[in-house]
């Protein structure tokens, strides 16, 4: 089953310590969806003209939910919904069958620099990289829009700790790839997942190289199992990198992804600079 991580229009951030920041008003629907925990844990960094971005929200699972992965696949949607157990590290205890550490040789053998775990969410027109439309920015280019883990874009020029217009901070030598907003990479999927499940019998996904562009962020809060917060730290699968695909290629199912940062195409750069609000601030 594909692990679906939904996003909601909340700004997942911690305000800058330099000055007090007022909380932005939450719409009733957001308050109902996020609950009191989100209101207690998150404050909105208020910047004039900066719209809300879409970030994942989630509650901690109950002890019952965090037991084991279900054999009945119909149970997955509930577990993976906001607040579902599969967003928490506790859910995966004892369920990791292929650690990222065991795949280091694969990265080198295939000629790439980094390894990442992967998940899927959905296209949004208010991604954290300057309110990019994740579908429009790649349409017809052959690129795929992704959200990189917070650890991969852990510097925020506009202030605060996360999540608007994130750039790659100091990651050299940490095993964390520098993949901030509007950076690109080339890579390919491995026919391996971090957990046990039937494999896709269609090998076409594993036989080609994919171009990706970072259009969004996968914040650590609410996605603790998957998206590391700081460079040099790993997720529950021991991967220091993670990509959440807005609209992945056919056959995608949370496979490991090996990749190397690469220059974006001229067309992607043109679209980014025309669509993103990051460079206008």
N, C-alpha and C positions, 0 to 999 in steps of 0.2 A: 504494500500500500504506500502511495506517495504521501510523505509527510507535508501537510499543508499548513503554512503559517500565515494566518490572516493579519491584515493591518487595519488600523482604525485611525481616524484623524485626530491624533494627539501628538504633542511635541514631547518626545521622550528625552528629557535633559535634566541636568542639574545646573542651577543658575551660577553665574560667576560670583566668586567670593569678594570681588572688588566693590560691589555695591548691591544693596538689596534689590531684588527683582519682584515685581508684583505678579501674582498669579493671574493667568489669563482665564476669562470666564469659560466654563465648560458648557457645551450644549447638553440639554437633558438626556439626549440619547447616548452621548459619550459617557455621562456620569453613570447611567444605568449599566452600560456595557463594561466600563472599567471598574466601577465599584469604589468603595471608600479607600481601598488599599492604594489605588492609583493616585487618588487625590492626596493621600498622605505622603507618598513616596516621590511624586513628580511635581515640579513647578515649571511653568512655561517661561522660557527666556523671551521677554517681550522685545521685539525689534520692530521698528516702524516699517510697515509694509511687508513684513515677513509672514507668509501664511502658515497655517498649521501644516505639519508634514505627517505622513502616514507611518506609524510605527506599531510594532506588535505589542499587545498587552496580554498579561496573563496572571493568574493567581496560582498560589502553591497548591499542589494536589493533596487530596486527603490520603491518609495512610492506606486505605483500601485501594484507591486508584493507583497508587505508586507500587503496587505489588509486582506484577509481571506483564509482559506484552501479551495481548490476547491472541488466541489462535483463530478466533472468529473475526474476519476482516471487517465486518459491518460495525464493529465496536470502535474502529480507528477514528472516524470523524469526530466523535464526542471527545475522545482522548486528545485529539489534536486541535480542538477548538480553543478559543481564548479561555485560559484557566484550566485547560486540559492537562492531564498527567504527563503526557509525552513532551511537554515543554520544560519539565523539571529534570534535573540530573537524577533524582531519586527513582524515576521511572525506569531508567536504563541500568540500574545496578544489577550486575550479573547477566546482562543481555548483550553486551558488546562482544561480538565474535571476531571482528577484524579491526584491530587497533591501527591507527595511522602510523604508529611506530614500526609496524611490521611491513609497511609499504615503501619505506625509504629507498630501497633498491629499485623499485618500479619507477620512481621519479627520475632517477639518474639514468636508468636503462632507456627510457623513452626520450631523454634529452630535454627534460623540463627542470624548472628550479624549485617549484613548490607543490604541495599537496593540499587539497581542501575537501572538507565534507560539503554536502549540498542538500538544500531543501527547496521547496517551491512555495510561492505565495500567489500573487495575482498582479496584473498590471494596475497601475495607479497613475492619476494625472497630477499628484501632489507629492512626488518623491522628495526625499530630504536633500537631494543635490540641487537646490534652487528651484523646487517645484517642477522638476522635470516630469514630463509625461513619458512613462517607461515604454509605452507602445509606440508613440510617435517618434521618439528619438532614434529608434532602430529600424523602423518600418522600411522594408525594401533594401536594406543595407547588408543583410547577412549577419549582422551582429545580434547578440542577445543581451538584454539589460539584466543586470544583477544588483543585489544589495550585498555589499561586503561587510564582514563582521566589524564590530566597533573597534576591535584591536587593530584592524588594518587601516583605519582612518580615524586615528585617535587625537587629531589636532583640529580645533574648531576656531578659525580666525575671527568669527563673529562674537566669540565669548562663550562661556559655559563649558560644561564637560561633555555634552552630547545634545543635539545630533545634527544641527543645521550646517550644510556645506562642509562636511568633514574632509580633511586632508590627511595624508600619511604623515605621521610624526616620525620619531626616531625608532626605526625597526631593524636597523642593520645588525646582523649577527644574532637575531632573536629567533629566526625561523618563521617570523611573521612577514608576509609580503606587504610591501608598501602599495596599497590599492585604495587611495582616496577617491573622492568624487571625480568623475569624468576621466578616470584613468582606464586603460584598456589592457587586455591580455589575450594570449592565445593558449589553448589547451585542449585536452581530450579526456573523455571519461574512461575510467577503469571498470572492468566488469567485476567490481567488488563493492560491497556495502559494509557499513559498520555493524550491521545486525543480520541475523539469519532470516531469509525470505526467499521465495522462488525467484530465479533470475529470468530476465527478459530473454526470450529465445531469438529475438531479432538482433543480429550483431551489427547492424548498420550504425547504430549510435556509437559504437566503440571503434569504428573504422575511419572516422574523420576528425578533423581538427575544427574547433569552434572559436570564434572571436567573441569576446565579451567586453562590455563597457559598464563601469560602475555608475549607476544612476540613483542609488539609494543606500541606506544603511540598515544593517541588522543589529539593533541595540542589544546589549547584554541583558538588561533588565527585561524580564518576560521571556527571554530566550536563553536562559542560563545553560541549558544542555548543549546548545549548538554554537552560540556566538560569543567567543572570548571577548573580554573587556579590555585587556591590556596586552601590549606586544610582549611576546615571549611566553604567554600562558596558553594552555590548550583547553579544548572543550572536553566533554565526557569521553570522547572517542580519541583523545590525545592529539587532535588536529589543532594547529595554531592558526589555521585559516578556514574560513567558511564563506560560501556564496549561496545566497537565497535567490533563486531564479524567478524573475517576474513571469516569464512565459517560455519555459524550456523547450528544447526540441522533442519530437516524438520519441517515445521509448524511455524517456527520463524516469528514473525511480530512485532518487537519493544515492546515486553512485558516487564514489570518490572521483575527484577531478584533479588532474595534474596540469600545471600551467606555468607560464612565464610572462611577466609584464612585457607589454609591447606598445609601440606608438599607435595611437588611434588613427583611423583613416581620415583623409581630408574631409570627407562628407560627414563623418561623425563629429569631428571638431567643429565644422560649420554649424551643425544642428545644435550642438551643446551651447555654443556661444550665442546662438539665436534664441534658445529656449530657456536656458538656466538663468536664474536670478542671482547666482552666487557671485559672478564676476562683476555684477552691477553695484555691489555694496562695498 
